[in-house]
Amino acid sequence: MNGILFFVAFIALYFIGSFILSKILRRKLRLGKRTREHHNEIHRRWDKRVRVMLLVLLLILLGVCYYHDFSPMYVYISSVIGLLFQELFQAFMDWRYSEKRNEYVRALIETGYMALGLTLFFTVLSTSFM
């Protein structure tokens, strides 16, 4: 029961922190709400390619871990790296094509917050803390 309570509390704190960080960054960088639409056709095509490539790599890794009795932590770590790669790609496209010049700064700071939160979560799960 403590594990479920920890998970719920961690997720709630993470999303509350993300909401507060987003509000602060919007105010400090003078940006509007963040949209998830593509800037142009190049962004749309490359975003689709990156997502498909990461999905295929994760499926291959999942199969290798299943048939060779590797730890599932490899799949978790690869998933986190894939999520971070997607967010960094989004920050690059924001820097390259966005009309709002500070949009990429927000994307980089939010990616760092996500990396910190996921690293902390997996560290707590992999230790004997609970």
MDTraj code that builds the backbone (N, CA, C; nanometers):
import mdtraj as md
import numpy as np

residues = "MET ASN GLY ILE LEU PHE PHE VAL ALA PHE ILE ALA LEU TYR PHE ILE GLY SER PHE ILE LEU SER LYS ILE LEU ARG ARG LYS LEU ARG LEU GLY LYS ARG THR ARG GLU HIS HIS ASN GLU ILE HIS ARG ARG TRP ASP LYS ARG VAL ARG VAL MET LEU LEU VAL LEU LEU LEU ILE LEU LEU GLY VAL CYS TYR TYR HIS ASP PHE SER PRO MET TYR VAL TYR ILE SER SER VAL ILE GLY LEU LEU PHE GLN GLU LEU PHE GLN ALA PHE MET ASP TRP ARG TYR SER GLU LYS ARG ASN GLU TYR VAL ARG ALA LEU ILE GLU THR GLY TYR MET ALA LEU GLY LEU THR LEU PHE PHE THR VAL LEU SER THR SER PHE MET".split()
xyz = np.array([
    [0.0814, -0.1198, 0.0000],
    [0.0000, 0.0000, 0.0000],
    [0.0856, 0.1259, 0.0000],
    [0.1996, 0.1202, 0.0698],
    [0.2872, 0.2369, 0.0720],
    [0.3404, 0.2707, -0.0670],
    [0.3639, 0.1687, -0.1490],
    [0.4139, 0.1922, -0.2843],
    [0.3141, 0.2665, -0.3702],
    [0.1874, 0.2293, -0.3592],
    [0.0835, 0.2967, -0.4383],
    [0.0660, 0.4399, -0.3904],
    [0.0671, 0.4591, -0.2602],
    [0.0546, 0.5935, -0.2049],
    [0.1721, 0.6812, -0.2477],
    [0.2926, 0.6255, -0.2458],
    [0.4100, 0.7002, -0.2916],
    [0.3962, 0.7381, -0.4383],
    [0.3524, 0.6435, -0.5191],
    [0.3372, 0.6698, -0.6621],
    [0.2366, 0.7821, -0.6871],
    [0.1228, 0.7763, -0.6229],
    [0.0195, 0.8790, -0.6405],
    [0.0695, 1.0148, -0.5920],
    [0.1355, 1.0164, -0.4763],
    [0.1878, 1.1423, -0.4224],
    [0.2959, 1.1997, -0.5128],
    [0.3831, 1.1149, -0.5644],
    [0.4902, 1.1624, -0.6518],
    [0.4326, 1.2211, -0.7810],
    [0.3376, 1.1520, -0.8412],
    [0.2768, 1.2009, -0.9653],
    [0.2043, 1.3326, -0.9406],
    [0.1321, 1.3420, -0.8296],
    [0.0602, 1.4664, -0.7991],
    [0.1580, 1.5821, -0.7794],
    [0.2643, 1.5603, -0.7022],
    [0.3631, 1.6658, -0.6815],
    [0.4341, 1.7036, -0.8107],
    [0.4609, 1.6045, -0.8942],
    [0.5272, 1.6324, -1.0217],
    [0.4404, 1.7221, -1.1100],
    [0.3121, 1.6901, -1.1208],
    [0.2249, 1.7701, -1.2069],
    [0.1964, 1.9080, -1.1479],
    [0.1870, 1.9182, -1.0182],
    [0.1704, 2.0498, -0.9556],
    [0.2950, 2.1346, -0.9804],
    [0.4128, 2.0750, -0.9635],
    [0.5370, 2.1463, -0.9913],
    [0.5494, 2.1859, -1.1367],
    [0.5071, 2.0985, -1.2264],
    [0.5107, 2.1297, -1.3696],
    [0.4170, 2.2448, -1.4036],
    [0.2991, 2.2467, -1.3423],
    [0.2032, 2.3544, -1.3651],
    [0.2589, 2.4875, -1.3163],
    [0.3169, 2.4876, -1.1966],
    [0.3735, 2.6107, -1.1412],
    [0.4920, 2.6583, -1.2248],
    [0.5782, 2.5653, -1.2669],
    [0.6918, 2.6013, -1.3519],
    [0.6454, 2.6619, -1.4834],
    [0.5427, 2.6042, -1.5428],
    [0.4893, 2.6568, -1.6682],
    [0.4359, 2.7990, -1.6511],
    [0.3644, 2.8234, -1.5432],
    [0.3109, 2.9582, -1.5169],
    [0.4238, 3.0590, -1.4975],
    [0.5259, 3.0204, -1.4214],
    [0.6383, 3.1113, -1.3970],
    [0.7129, 3.1411, -1.5262],
    [0.7373, 3.0389, -1.6078],
    [0.8107, 3.0600, -1.7329],
    [0.7304, 3.1448, -1.8305],
    [0.5992, 3.1224, -1.8344],
    [0.5163, 3.2048, -1.9232],
    [0.5239, 3.3508, -1.8838],
    [0.5227, 3.3779, -1.7550],
    [0.5256, 3.5158, -1.7077],
    [0.6630, 3.5783, -1.7295],
    [0.7700, 3.5047, -1.6964],
    [0.9048, 3.5607, -1.7059],
    [0.9514, 3.5780, -1.8512],
    [0.9160, 3.4827, -1.9366],
    [0.9613, 3.4893, -2.0763],
    [0.8620, 3.5595, -2.1677],
    [0.7498, 3.6021, -2.1114],
    [0.6439, 3.6722, -2.1855],
    [0.5943, 3.5890, -2.3039],
    [0.5544, 3.4666, -2.2736],
    [0.5057, 3.3758, -2.3760],
    [0.3588, 3.3435, -2.3502],
    [0.2909, 3.3029, -2.4557],
    [0.1534, 3.2584, -2.4415],
    [0.1487, 3.1111, -2.4049],
    [0.0313, 3.0535, -2.4196],
    [0.0184, 2.9105, -2.3934],
    [0.0991, 2.8321, -2.4959],
    [0.1555, 2.7223, -2.4513],
    [0.2351, 2.6387, -2.5411],
    [0.1423, 2.5541, -2.6273],
    [0.1677, 2.5565, -2.7560],
    [0.0885, 2.4748, -2.8484],
    [0.1731, 2.3582, -2.8958],
    [0.1077, 2.2496, -2.9282],
    [0.1785, 2.1300, -2.9740],
    [0.1628, 2.1099, -3.1239],
    [0.1381, 2.2155, -3.1954],
    [0.1252, 2.2001, -3.3396],
    [0.2612, 2.2201, -3.4061],
    [0.2718, 2.1696, -3.5250],
    [0.3981, 2.1771, -3.5983],
    [0.4150, 2.3151, -3.6611],
    [0.5405, 2.3576, -3.6704],
    [0.5697, 2.4892, -3.7259],
    [0.5581, 2.4906, -3.8783],
    [0.5983, 2.3827, -3.9414],
    [0.5898, 2.3736, -4.0870],
    [0.5922, 2.2264, -4.1279],
    [0.5969, 2.2008, -4.2558],
    [0.5935, 2.0635, -4.3071],
    [0.7186, 1.9843, -4.2696],
    [0.8330, 2.0502, -4.2664],
    [0.9574, 1.9822, -4.2274],
    [0.9466, 1.9330, -4.0838],
    [0.8950, 2.0155, -3.9958],
    [0.8783, 1.9774, -3.8556],
    [0.7822, 1.8597, -3.8432],
    [0.6729, 1.8626, -3.9166],
    [0.5751, 1.7541, -3.9092],
    [0.6356, 1.6218, -3.9533],
    [0.7076, 1.6232, -4.0668],
    [0.7680, 1.4995, -4.1170],
    [0.8740, 1.4449, -4.0228],
    [0.9633, 1.5304, -3.9723],
    [1.0699, 1.4838, -3.8846],
    [1.0164, 1.4394, -3.7501],
    [0.9117, 1.5044, -3.7026],
    [0.8517, 1.4611, -3.5768],
    [0.7946, 1.3209, -3.5905],
    [0.7293, 1.2953, -3.7008],
    [0.6739, 1.1614, -3.7253],
    [0.7866, 1.0582, -3.7363],
    [0.8939, 1.0905, -3.8048],
    [1.0073, 0.9988, -3.8187],
    [1.0717, 0.9668, -3.6843],
    [1.0897, 1.0685, -3.6020],
    [1.1518, 1.0480, -3.4711],
    [1.0642, 0.9580, -3.3848],
    [0.9338, 0.9819, -3.3837],
    [0.8429, 0.9008, -3.3031],
    [0.8414, 0.7549, -3.3489],
    [0.8366, 0.7323, -3.4797],
    [0.8345, 0.5954, -3.5322],
    [0.9665, 0.5255, -3.5020],
    [1.0784, 0.5961, -3.5195],
    [1.2094, 0.5372, -3.4928],
    [1.2221, 0.4975, -3.3455],
    [1.1788, 0.5839, -3.2549],
    [1.1862, 0.5511, -3.1128],
    [1.0943, 0.4357, -3.0755],
    [0.9771, 0.4300, -3.1357],
    [0.8850, 0.3201, -3.1088],
    [0.9438, 0.1871, -3.1550],
    [1.0025, 0.1850, -3.2736],
    [1.0632, 0.0623, -3.3257],
    [1.1806, 0.0193, -3.2378],
    [1.2643, 0.1140, -3.1975],
    [1.3776, 0.0799, -3.1114],
    [1.3319, 0.0253, -2.9763],
    [1.2268, 0.0837, -2.9197],
    [1.1763, 0.0334, -2.7917],
    [1.1154, -0.1055, -2.8056],
    [1.0460, -0.1312, -2.9148],
    [0.9893, -0.2644, -2.9364],
    [1.0988, -0.3692, -2.9533],
    [1.2045, -0.3344, -3.0265],
    [1.3176, -0.4262, -3.0429],
    [1.3837, -0.4519, -2.9083],
    [1.4057, -0.3468, -2.8308],
    [1.4673, -0.3630, -2.6991],
    [1.3784, -0.4444, -2.6061],
    [1.2490, -0.4245, -2.6131],
    [1.1571, -0.5026, -2.5305],
    [1.1642, -0.6511, -2.5661],
    [1.1729, -0.6816, -2.6964],
    [1.1870, -0.8206, -2.7390],
    [1.3185, -0.8819, -2.6937],
    [1.4263, -0.8068, -2.7043],
    [1.5572, -0.8566, -2.6616],
    [1.5572, -0.8811, -2.5106],
    [1.5000, -0.7890, -2.4347],
    [1.4940, -0.8060, -2.2886],
    [1.4075, -0.9256, -2.2508],
    [1.3019, -0.9505, -2.3249],
    [1.2129, -1.0621, -2.2931],
    [1.2798, -1.1957, -2.3226],
    [1.3437, -1.2087, -2.4391],
    [1.4007, -1.3377, -2.4786],
    [1.5349, -1.3687, -2.4146],
    [1.6065, -1.2686, -2.3687],
    [1.7384, -1.2921, -2.3101],
    [1.7420, -1.2660, -2.1605],
    [1.6270, -1.2508, -2.0984],
    [1.6150, -1.2329, -1.9531],
    [1.6977, -1.1169, -1.8997],
    [1.6946, -1.0050, -1.9710],
    [1.7571, -0.8835, -1.9198],
    [1.6608, -0.8138, -1.8253],
    [1.7122, -0.7243, -1.7478],
    [1.6304, -0.6485, -1.6542],
    [1.5368, -0.5533, -1.7299],
    [1.4144, -0.5381, -1.6844],
    [1.3238, -0.4424, -1.7490],
    [1.3683, -0.2978, -1.7297],
    [1.4650, -0.2744, -1.6423],
    [1.5141, -0.1389, -1.6215],
    [1.5748, -0.0816, -1.7496],
    [1.6278, -0.1695, -1.8375],
    [1.6801, -0.1222, -1.9656],
    [1.5698, -0.0593, -2.0501],
    [1.4525, -0.1186, -2.0478],
    [1.3407, -0.0642, -2.1241],
    [1.2956, 0.0680, -2.0632],
    [1.2916, 0.0758, -1.9301],
    [1.2524, 0.1997, -1.8637],
    [1.3496, 0.3123, -1.8963],
    [1.4771, 0.2831, -1.8855],
    [1.5788, 0.3851, -1.9128],
    [1.5727, 0.4280, -2.0589],
    [1.5535, 0.3338, -2.1493],
    [1.5429, 0.3679, -2.2910],
    [1.4188, 0.4521, -2.3189],
    [1.3107, 0.4239, -2.2486],
    [1.1893, 0.5040, -2.2643],
    [1.2125, 0.6478, -2.2198],
    [1.2820, 0.6633, -2.1087],
    [1.3121, 0.7980, -2.0593],
    [1.4019, 0.8717, -2.1577],
    [1.5020, 0.8041, -2.2087],
    [1.5912, 0.8665, -2.3069],
    [1.5128, 0.9048, -2.4318],
    [1.4200, 0.8187, -2.4750],
    [1.3367, 0.8507, -2.5905],
    [1.2484, 0.9712, -2.5668],
    [1.1871, 0.9799, -2.4490],
    [1.1047, 1.0968, -2.4163],
    [1.1873, 1.2246, -2.4152],
    [1.3051, 1.2170, -2.3561],
    [1.3921, 1.3342, -2.3518],
    [1.4384, 1.3742, -2.4921],
    [1.4665, 1.2744, -2.5759],
    [1.5080, 1.3040, -2.7128],
    [1.3960, 1.3743, -2.7893],
    [1.2717, 1.3296, -2.7705],
    [1.1595, 1.3948, -2.8370],
    [1.1441, 1.5390, -2.7911],
    [1.1588, 1.5637, -2.6629],
    [1.1451, 1.6992, -2.6112],
    [1.2604, 1.7885, -2.6586],
    [1.3808, 1.7339, -2.6655],
    [1.4931, 1.8120, -2.7170],
    [1.4761, 1.8425, -2.8653],
    [1.4187, 1.7494, -2.9388],
    [1.3889, 1.7737, -3.0799],
    [1.2861, 1.8861, -3.0929],
    [1.1849, 1.8847, -3.0057],
    [1.0846, 1.9912, -3.0067],
    [1.1486, 2.1263, -2.9753],
    [1.2417, 2.1286, -2.8795],
    [1.3115, 2.2531, -2.8456],
    [1.3943, 2.3025, -2.9640],
    [1.4589, 2.2107, -3.0351],
    [1.5358, 2.2500, -3.1524],
    [1.4453, 2.3111, -3.2590],
    [1.3308, 2.2485, -3.2827],
    [1.2382, 2.3021, -3.3830],
    [1.1796, 2.4363, -3.3393],
    [1.1574, 2.4521, -3.2088],
    [1.1108, 2.5816, -3.1590],
    [1.2173, 2.6880, -3.1803],
    [1.3420, 2.6536, -3.1535],
    [1.4506, 2.7495, -3.1739],
    [1.4651, 2.7858, -3.3207],
    [1.4475, 2.6857, -3.4047],
    [1.4713, 2.7049, -3.5468],
    [1.3563, 2.7779, -3.6172],
    [1.2313, 2.7429, -3.5853],
    [1.1192, 2.7902, -3.6654],
    [1.0144, 2.8715, -3.5915],
    [1.0187, 2.8805, -3.4602],
    [0.9124, 2.9493, -3.3870],
    [0.9220, 3.1002, -3.4046],
    [0.8055, 3.1637, -3.4071],
    [0.8016, 3.3093, -3.4168],
    [0.8318, 3.3732, -3.2817],
    [0.8023, 3.3017, -3.1742],
    [0.8349, 3.3494, -3.0395],
    [0.9765, 3.3033, -3.0070],
    [1.0685, 3.3952, -2.9934],
    [1.2104, 3.3605, -2.9835],
    [1.2465, 3.2899, -2.8524],
    [1.1680, 3.3046, -2.7472],
    [1.2022, 3.2407, -2.6197],
    [1.1319, 3.1078, -2.5999],
    [1.0621, 3.0591, -2.6978],
    [0.9871, 2.9342, -2.6837],
    [1.0798, 2.8156, -2.6567],
    [1.1960, 2.8157, -2.7182],
    [1.2879, 2.7030, -2.6990],
    [1.3452, 2.7001, -2.5573],
    [1.3575, 2.8163, -2.4939],
    [1.4082, 2.8214, -2.3559],
    [1.3099, 2.7508, -2.2640],
    [1.1815, 2.7764, -2.2841],
    [1.0801, 2.7085, -2.2038],
    [1.0855, 2.5583, -2.2270],
    [1.1012, 2.5171, -2.3526],
    [1.1068, 2.3738, -2.3830],
    [1.2281, 2.3088, -2.3166],
    [1.3425, 2.3757, -2.3163],
    [1.4622, 2.3195, -2.2536],
    [1.4488, 2.3111, -2.1016],
    [1.3917, 2.4119, -2.0396],
    [1.3748, 2.4094, -1.8943],
    [1.2747, 2.3021, -1.8543],
    [1.1647, 2.2890, -1.9292],
    [1.0669, 2.1850, -1.8975],
    [1.1238, 2.0451, -1.9223],
    [1.2106, 2.0312, -2.0217],
    [1.2770, 1.9027, -2.0447],
    [1.3703, 1.8690, -1.9287],
    [1.4421, 1.9667, -1.8788],
    [1.5276, 1.9444, -1.7630],
    [1.4476, 1.9055, -1.6399],
    [1.3323, 1.9688, -1.6204],
    [1.2457, 1.9339, -1.5080],
    [1.1940, 1.7909, -1.5223],
    [1.1568, 1.7531, -1.6445],
    [1.1090, 1.6169, -1.6685],
    [1.2211, 1.5160, -1.6437],
    [1.3422, 1.5465, -1.6893],
    [1.4552, 1.4562, -1.6676],
    [1.4844, 1.4403, -1.5188],
    [1.4797, 1.5490, -1.4448],
    [1.5040, 1.5427, -1.3015],
    [1.3964, 1.4592, -1.2316],
    [1.2710, 1.4828, -1.2659],
    [1.1622, 1.4078, -1.2037],
    [1.1674, 1.2597, -1.2341],
    [1.1911, 1.2238, -1.3594],
    [1.1969, 1.0825, -1.3957],
    [1.3187, 1.0131, -1.3360],
    [1.4311, 1.0829, -1.3321],
    [1.5511, 1.0260, -1.2709],
    [1.5292, 1.0019, -1.1220],
    [1.4699, 1.0986, -1.0551],
    [1.4403, 1.0820, -0.9133],
    [1.3431, 0.9667, -0.8899],
    [1.2413, 0.9557, -0.9732],
    [1.1419, 0.8503, -0.9584],
    [1.2051, 0.7120, -0.9762],
    [1.2835, 0.6937, -1.0813],
    [1.3459, 0.5636, -1.1048],
    [1.4525, 0.5324, -1.0009],
    [1.5195, 0.6340, -0.9499],
    [1.6181, 0.6105, -0.8445],
    [1.5514, 0.5602, -0.7175],
    [1.4408, 0.6210, -0.6819],
    [1.3690, 0.5785, -0.5609],
    [1.3135, 0.4382, -0.5815],
    [1.2623, 0.4090, -0.6998],
    [1.2080, 0.2757, -0.7258],
    [1.3152, 0.1668, -0.7264],
    [1.4351, 0.1994, -0.7730],
    [1.5394, 0.0976, -0.7853],
    [1.6151, 0.0753, -0.6550],
    [1.6000, 0.1632, -0.5584],
    [1.6651, 0.1429, -0.4290],
    [1.5677, 0.0742, -0.3346],
    [1.6146, 0.0430, -0.2180],
    [1.5300, -0.0216, -0.1198],
    [1.4668, 0.0812, -0.0255],
    [1.4340, 0.1966, -0.0781],
    [1.3756, 0.3034, 0.0004],
    [1.2385, 0.2654, 0.0547],
    [1.1630, 0.1901, -0.0237],
    [1.0265, 0.1606, 0.0165],
    [1.0158, 0.0230, 0.0719],
])
top = md.Topology()
chain = top.add_chain()
for i, resn in enumerate(residues, 1):
    res = top.add_residue(resn, chain, resSeq=i)
    for name in ("N", "CA", "C"):
        top.add_atom(name, md.element.get_by_symbol(name[0]), res)
traj = md.Trajectory(xyz[None], top)
